[in-house]
Amino acid sequence: MTTMEKTVAIEATALARLDAEGRLLNAVLKGPTTKPGRFGFRGDIALKFQAQVADEKRPPDFSVEQVLTVVQDGESTIPVLAGYIHSLAYLETAAEVLSGLLRPEGSYFMFCNNIDLLAKYRIKMGDITFYVLPCDESTVWKEMLDLLSIDKNDIKKLDTAGKLDYVLDAAKGFSEPYDLVAYADALAKMEPVKNRNENRPV
């Protein structure tokens, strides 16, 4: 079998619909990983698009950013995904956009900017459970390494796809009994959304 024959096409994975809808943006990685039949994506998943004027391409209103995910050739659901949302209020839209693509036993992590920095929740949206964790002035990648107790020296010799495989394979086994919080209750406790452009040089 040649290398070309082994290549996984996104059309044969659970990311196909998101790709067809033009939601997979700013990809650092969008292609086969080091594991047979596996396709990886690191980038953003657009959640709400701005109205377009003529052919003008506008950035989305908001997205799940810094997404880390892998999917298996021929499978219709995403087994593991981590990402960042700037407001907890976007979780509902994320669950809608990803509806039908997640599995009840999957591992899903949403890092969020406007929850208490000590908060760690589990929130169920339908039959899907999300681990919801704080993230302020950090990255999903760094937070996942910390959460999974992965030493960056253990993966520094791997390429981008190899690192993604390593981290997300570890994430699949993650199980912490964080408080199960109703989404409405979590929303009631969320903090104001920070202005990203504050303190930036003009």
N, C-alpha and C positions, 0 to 999 in steps of 0.2 A: 504494500500500500504506500502510495506517495504521500508526502507532506500535504499536498493540495487536497487529497481525498479525505484527510483527517480533519481538515478545517471545519469548525462549527460555524454555521451561518446563523445570524441573529434571528432570521425568519423562522428557524426551527426551535426557538426557545420562548420562554415566558416573557421575554422583553420585546417580542415582535410587535405587539399592539402599541406599546409605549413609543417604540421607534417609528412605527407607521403614523402615529399621531404627532410626530415631531417634538416629543417631550424629552428626548435624551440629548442634553446639551453639554457643552464645555467638557468634552470627554478627555480625560488624561489616559484612560484605557477603555477601549471598546473593541473587544476581540477575544479570541481563544486564550485560555490560560494554560498553565503547565499540566493540568489534569485532563485526562482523556474525556472528550465530549462536553467539556465545560467552557462556558463563555462568561467573561467578566466585564463589569462596567464600573468605572470610577468617573463621576461627573455630577451633573445636576439632572433632576427630573422636574420639568416644568409642571406646576400645578394649575396655575391660572394665567391664561394668555391675555395680553393687552389687545384691544381692538386695533386691527391693522388698517393703515391708510394706504390704498393702492398696493404697491409691491414693497412698501417699507417694512423691514424686519425690525420689530421692537422686542426688547427683552421681556420675559414673562413678568407679570405682577409679582408673583412669588413662586418659589420652587422648594423641593427638598434638595438641599445643597450638599456638596461633598459626599455624594452617595458612594457606598461600597457595597457591591452585590455580585454574586455569581449565580448562574443558572445552568441547568443541565440540558443538553441536547434532547429534544423530544418530550421534555416535561412541560406541563402547562402552568406550573406555579413556581414562585421564587422561594427558595428555602431559607435564605438569610439575607438581610439588608440592614444597613446602618446609614443614617443621614442626619442632616441638621435642618431644623426649621427655625426661622427667626422668631416666630410666635407659636405658642401652644395652640392658639386658635386655628392654625393651619393643619392640625392633625386630622380634623374631620375631612377636609378637602383631600389630604393625602390618602386617607382610607378610601375615599370615593374613587379617586383616580386609580388606585391600586386594587380596587374591588375585583374579585375573581382571580387575582394574580397571587394572592397570599394564601398560606395554608395554616390551619389552626395550630399545628405542631411546629410551625416555623419559628425562627429567631429574628426578631425585628427590634431595632434600636433607634429611637428618635432623640437626638440631642436638641435641646431647646434653650433659647437665650433668656426668656422671660419667666423662668421659674426659680424658686429659691435655690441658691447654690448648694445647699445640703440635701435638696429633695431628690428622692429616687422612687419612682412610681412604676406600677404596672397598670396600664389602662387598656380595657377591652373595648374594641370597636367591633360590634357584632361578635363573631366568634374568633376574631384575631386579637392577640395580645401584643401590645407594644411595651417595651421597656422605655420609659421616658426619663431622661437624665439631663442635668444642667450642663451648659457649655458656654463659657464666656471667655473671649479672647484666647481660644484654643482651637484645635481642629478635631474633626471626627476621627481622623487617623490616630492622632496622639491620644485622644480620650479612649479609643478602643484598645490601644496597646496597654494603657494604664488599667483599664477595666479587666482585661484578660491576663494581666501580669506577664506580658510579653516583653522581653528585653530587646530593644531595637538592635543590639549587637547580634542577636540570634538570626536576624533576617536581613542584615545589611548586605550580604553577598548575593541575595536573591534579586531577580529583576522585578519590575513593577507587577507583572502577572503572578510571579511566584510569591511575592509578599502578600498580594491579595488572597491567594489560595491559603497561605499559612494562617493569616489572621482570621479569615472567615471560617475556616475549618475549626479553629478554636472557638469562634463565636457560636457555632452550631451547638456546642456542648454547654453553653452558658445557661445556668439556671439559678436565679436568686429569688428568694421569696419576698421581694419588695412589696410594700403595701399596695393592695389592689384598690385603686381609687376610681370612683366614677368620673367620667370625663367632665360632667357638669361641675362637680366639686373641684376638680383640678383647675378648670377655667375660672371659677370663683376666686381661687387663690393666686392666680397668675399675676405677675407684676407688669407694669407698663412696658410696652415694646420700646426698645432703645433705638434712637436715631443713629443709623449707621454712619451718617455723614458728620456727626458731631466730632469735634476735635481733629477733623482731617484738614490738612493744609489746602487752601483754596488754589 
